[in-house]
């Protein structure tokens, strides 16, 4: 039984975590969202600096820094004679939390990202669960189980349920002991953001989450991996049926 006296989980503030603060961060966020939602489509030339300054109400220095950040994320490319153009969707750094979270849940490209993200999770999360069953610390095992137990909207909220879902999956990635797997937390956050926004909360299998957590706590890697694979595969299939 869930201990209602335990504080609910909270989502971390990883959004735009790689960006500068202040006006540059705001400018990158606005331009990134405009590009992700199609206001500036693939192949379009971004307005010149003077126009962007007026549009974003910032200085030329801020605009230049914002374009540099977008270029580093492979969203745009700048050339002297051709200006700044939006790169094809496939070129974007789609593992970047900022790029993922710029996409509105209702935008067509988001469904494509969500499906790809789920497929990717089916590939790497079962192995992460197996590794976690071997390498997790005692505190990580406890956190994974607590997160699984809190996977319900009551007595807290849907937001805390999403946070518990995020904590469950990302703690498993961290507990795997693999540094690269641990850096895929942005994929998890973006996937859950879309899932909960689209009302897919009904697909959350709390019982299986708890079984996975128990398998990890009991150091049973094959069981943890098999359960994770079955759960995510079922979710992906249900998503395809609804699409």
C-alpha positions in Angstrom: 0.0 0.0 0.0 1.3 3.5 -0.9 2.4 5.6 2.0 0.4 8.8 1.6 2.6 10.6 4.1 5.5 10.3 1.6 6.0 13.6 -0.4 5.1 13.3 -4.1 7.7 13.2 -6.8 8.4 16.4 -8.8 9.6 16.7 -12.3 13.1 18.2 -12.6 13.8 21.5 -14.3 15.8 20.1 -17.2 13.9 22.1 -19.8 16.3 24.4 -21.6 19.0 23.1 -19.2 21.7 23.6 -21.7 20.9 27.1 -22.6 22.2 30.5 -21.3 20.0 32.4 -18.9 18.1 35.6 -19.5 17.2 37.1 -22.9 19.2 34.6 -24.9 17.4 31.7 -23.3 14.1 33.3 -24.0 15.0 34.0 -27.6 16.2 30.5 -28.2 13.0 29.1 -26.7 10.7 31.3 -28.8 12.6 30.6 -32.1 12.9 26.9 -31.3 9.1 26.6 -30.7 8.4 28.5 -33.9 10.6 26.2 -35.9 9.3 23.0 -34.2 5.7 24.0 -34.8 6.2 25.0 -38.4 6.1 28.8 -38.3 9.5 28.5 -40.0 9.4 25.3 -42.1 12.2 23.1 -43.3 14.3 25.0 -45.9 12.9 28.4 -44.9 15.2 31.2 -44.4 15.0 32.8 -40.9 14.4 36.6 -41.0 17.5 38.8 -41.0 18.9 40.0 -37.7 17.1 43.4 -37.8 13.7 41.7 -38.2 14.5 39.2 -35.5 15.5 42.0 -33.1 12.0 43.6 -33.6 10.2 40.3 -33.5 11.9 39.1 -30.3 12.5 42.6 -28.8 16.1 41.9 -28.2 19.5 43.2 -29.3 21.6 41.9 -32.2 24.0 40.3 -29.8 21.2 38.2 -28.3 19.9 37.2 -31.8 23.4 36.1 -32.8 23.9 34.0 -29.6 20.4 32.5 -30.1 21.2 31.4 -33.7 24.5 29.9 -32.5 22.6 27.8 -29.9 20.1 26.6 -32.6 23.0 25.8 -34.9 24.7 23.7 -32.2 21.5 21.7 -31.9 21.5 21.2 -35.7 18.2 23.0 -36.1 19.5 25.7 -38.4 22.6 26.4 -40.5 24.0 29.8 -41.3 25.9 30.7 -44.5 27.0 34.2 -45.5 25.3 34.3 -48.9 22.2 32.3 -48.0 21.4 33.5 -44.5 20.1 31.2 -41.8 18.0 28.3 -43.0 16.0 25.7 -41.1 17.5 22.2 -41.6 15.5 19.1 -42.4 13.8 17.5 -39.4 16.0 14.4 -39.6 19.1 16.6 -39.1 17.9 18.0 -35.7 19.5 16.7 -32.5 16.4 14.7 -31.5 18.0 13.4 -28.3 18.3 17.0 -27.0 15.7 17.7 -24.3 15.2 21.2 -25.5 14.5 20.1 -29.1 12.1 17.4 -27.9 10.2 19.7 -25.6 9.7 22.5 -28.1 7.2 20.3 -29.9 3.6 20.9 -29.1 1.8 17.6 -28.2 -0.8 18.3 -30.8 1.6 19.0 -33.7 1.8 16.2 -36.4 5.6 15.9 -36.1 5.2 15.2 -32.3 3.3 12.0 -33.0 6.2 10.9 -35.2 8.7 11.7 -32.5 6.6 10.0 -29.9 6.4 6.8 -31.9 10.1 6.8 -32.6 10.8 7.5 -28.9 8.7 4.6 -27.8 10.5 2.3 -30.3 13.8 3.4 -29.0 12.7 2.9 -25.4 11.7 -0.7 -26.2 15.3 -1.2 -27.4 17.3 0.3 -24.5 15.1 0.2 -21.3 14.8 -3.6 -20.9 18.6 -3.8 -21.0 18.8 -0.8 -18.5 16.4 -2.7 -16.2 18.7 -5.8 -16.4 21.7 -3.8 -15.6 19.9 -2.0 -12.7 19.0 -5.3 -11.1 22.8 -6.0 -10.9 24.2 -2.5 -10.3 21.6 -0.4 -8.4 22.4 0.9 -5.0 20.1 0.3 -2.1 18.7 3.8 -2.3 18.1 3.6 -6.0 16.2 0.3 -5.5 14.0 2.0 -2.9 13.4 5.0 -5.1 12.4 2.8 -8.1 9.9 0.9 -5.9 8.5 4.1 -4.3 8.0 5.7 -7.7 6.2 2.6 -9.0 3.9 2.7 -6.0 3.1 6.3 -6.5 1.9 5.7 -10.1 -1.7 6.8 -9.5 -3.4 10.2 -9.5 -4.6 9.9 -6.0 -3.9 11.0 -3.3 -1.6 13.6 -5.0 -2.2 14.7 -8.6 -1.8 13.7 -12.3 1.3 15.9 -12.3 2.9 14.0 -9.4 2.0 10.8 -11.1 3.8 11.9 -14.2 6.8 12.9 -12.0 6.7 9.4 -10.4 6.7 7.8 -13.8 9.7 9.9 -14.9 11.5 9.1 -11.6 10.9 5.3 -12.1 12.3 5.2 -15.6 15.2 7.6 -15.2 16.3 6.1 -11.9 16.5 2.8 -13.7 18.7 4.4 -16.4 21.0 5.9 -13.7 21.0 2.6 -11.7 22.2 0.7 -14.8 25.7 2.1 -14.2 26.0 3.1 -17.9 26.8 6.8 -18.3 25.3 7.0 -21.8 22.0 5.4 -20.8 21.8 7.8 -17.9 21.8 10.7 -20.3 18.7 9.6 -22.1 16.4 11.2 -19.4 15.3 13.8 -21.9 13.8 11.1 -24.1 11.8 9.8 -21.2 10.6 13.3 -20.2 9.5 14.2 -23.7 7.8 10.8 -24.2 5.8 11.1 -20.9 4.9 14.8 -21.6 3.2 13.7 -24.9 1.6 10.6 -23.4 0.0 12.5 -20.5 -1.0 15.4 -22.6 -2.8 13.0 -25.0 -4.6 11.3 -22.1 -2.7 8.0 -22.4 -2.6 7.8 -18.6 -5.0 4.8 -19.0 -2.1 2.9 -20.6 0.1 3.2 -17.5 0.4 -0.3 -16.0 1.1 0.4 -12.3 1.1 -3.3 -11.4 3.9 -4.1 -13.9 5.9 -1.1 -12.8 5.8 -2.5 -9.3 6.8 -6.0 -10.5 9.8 -4.5 -12.4 10.8 -2.6 -9.3 10.6 -5.7 -7.2 12.6 -7.7 -9.7 15.3 -5.0 -9.6 15.2 -5.0 -5.7 15.5 -8.8 -5.7 18.5 -8.7 -8.2 16.6 -10.7 -10.9 17.9 -9.1 -14.1 16.2 -11.4 -16.6 12.8 -11.0 -15.0 13.2 -7.2 -14.8 14.3 -7.0 -18.5 11.5 -9.2 -19.7 8.8 -7.3 -17.8 10.1 -4.0 -19.1 10.2 -5.2 -22.6 6.6 -6.6 -22.4 5.3 -3.5 -20.8 6.8 -1.0 -23.3 6.0 -3.3 -26.3 2.3 -3.4 -25.1 2.3 0.4 -24.8 3.8 0.9 -28.3 1.2 -1.6 -29.8 -1.6 0.2 -28.1 -0.3 3.5 -29.4 -0.2 2.2 -33.0 -3.8 0.9 -32.7 -5.0 4.3 -31.6 -3.0 6.3 -34.2 
